[in-house]
Amino acid sequence: METFESKGRYGYQENGNVLAEIDYELQNEDTMVITHTFVDPSLRGQGIAQKLIEHLIALAEANHWSIVPVCSYAASYFTKHPSPLVKAK
């Protein structure tokens, strides 16, 4: 499994097939909106979605962005793991 990254998208793929991904949009120059998280059923329960979120947290920290978690997984993650980067929708 290898990682891929493009504008607004980060994830894992194998043989060109996307197995997990997280999508985000830049709302403005300092706000990242997490819009979608997907993990293939064969990989669920292995912490993959958490790794995707942690990658975006690191990206937000490096760029001094705040985060708005719109997708249900991201919202749930930040409820359990509060972060000063998160701001209300």
C-alpha positions as CSV (number, residue, x, y, z in Angstrom):
1,M,0.0,0.0,0.0
2,E,1.4,3.4,-0.9
3,T,0.3,7.0,-0.1
4,F,-0.9,9.5,-2.7
5,E,-1.5,13.2,-2.3
6,S,-3.1,15.7,-4.6
7,K,-4.7,19.1,-4.1
8,G,-7.4,18.5,-1.5
9,R,-6.9,14.8,-1.2
10,Y,-4.7,12.3,0.6
11,G,-4.9,8.6,1.0
12,Y,-3.6,5.1,0.4
13,Q,-3.8,3.1,-2.8
14,E,-2.6,-0.3,-4.1
15,N,-2.2,-1.1,-7.8
16,G,-4.0,2.2,-8.7
17,N,-7.0,1.3,-6.5
18,V,-7.9,3.8,-3.8
19,L,-8.2,2.0,-0.5
20,A,-8.6,5.0,1.8
21,E,-8.8,8.7,1.4
22,I,-9.6,12.0,3.1
23,D,-10.7,15.0,1.2
24,Y,-10.5,18.7,2.2
25,E,-11.0,22.1,0.8
26,L,-9.3,25.4,1.7
27,Q,-12.2,27.7,2.7
28,N,-9.8,30.6,2.6
29,E,-6.1,31.1,3.1
30,D,-6.2,29.9,6.7
31,T,-9.1,27.4,7.0
32,M,-9.1,23.7,6.0
33,V,-12.5,22.1,5.8
34,I,-12.4,18.3,6.0
35,T,-15.3,17.1,3.8
36,H,-15.0,13.3,3.4
37,T,-13.2,10.3,4.8
38,F,-13.3,6.8,3.2
39,V,-11.7,3.5,4.2
40,D,-12.3,0.3,2.3
41,P,-14.2,-2.2,4.4
42,S,-11.2,-4.6,4.2
43,L,-9.1,-2.1,6.1
44,R,-11.6,-0.9,8.7
45,G,-10.7,-1.2,12.4
46,Q,-6.9,-0.8,11.7
47,G,-6.6,2.9,12.5
48,I,-6.3,3.9,8.9
49,A,-8.8,6.8,9.2
50,Q,-7.0,8.1,12.2
51,K,-3.7,8.1,10.2
52,L,-5.5,10.1,7.5
53,I,-6.7,12.7,10.0
54,E,-3.3,12.9,11.7
55,H,-1.8,13.7,8.3
56,L,-4.2,16.6,7.8
57,I,-3.6,17.8,11.3
58,A,0.2,18.0,10.6
59,L,-0.6,19.7,7.3
60,A,-2.8,22.3,9.1
61,E,-0.2,22.9,11.8
62,A,2.6,23.4,9.2
63,N,0.5,25.9,7.3
64,H,-1.1,27.6,10.4
65,W,-4.6,26.7,9.2
66,S,-7.6,26.1,11.4
67,I,-9.7,23.0,10.8
68,V,-13.5,22.7,10.3
69,P,-14.5,19.0,10.5
70,V,-17.6,18.6,8.3
71,C,-17.4,14.9,7.6
72,S,-18.9,12.7,10.3
73,Y,-15.6,10.8,11.0
74,A,-13.6,14.0,11.4
75,A,-16.3,15.5,13.7
76,S,-16.3,12.3,15.8
77,Y,-12.5,12.2,15.9
78,F,-12.2,15.8,17.2
79,T,-14.9,15.2,19.8
80,K,-12.7,12.5,21.2
81,H,-9.4,14.3,20.6
82,P,-10.0,18.0,21.0
83,S,-7.6,20.3,19.2
84,P,-7.0,24.0,19.3
85,L,-6.9,23.9,15.5
86,V,-10.6,23.1,15.3
87,K,-13.1,25.8,14.9
88,A,-16.9,25.6,14.7
89,K,-18.7,25.0,11.4
